[in-house]
């Protein structure tokens, strides 16, 4: 992984996906970014009902900062389709339709 540079490609991909996620989250009412992502983690405040609905759908993320702050992680395997699915489910949860 070191010699081929795969580690750097994988890290860059995860970081890019986190930037895409953060950009989309900024557009959703009721969601607040708790800081600008520097790497592959996005810290966001979500309404409790939306977080619960996402967990019920099988999404895994963890409380991290404050009462309703969560750590959302992207990895080398996070696809654009993954982001689209998560954001669609989050949007439905925010609208009470999930």
Beta strands, then each sheet from edge to edge (+ up, - down):
strand 1: 32-33
strand 2: 41-45
strand 3: 62-63
strand 4: 69-73
sheet 1: 1+ 2- 4+ 3-
end
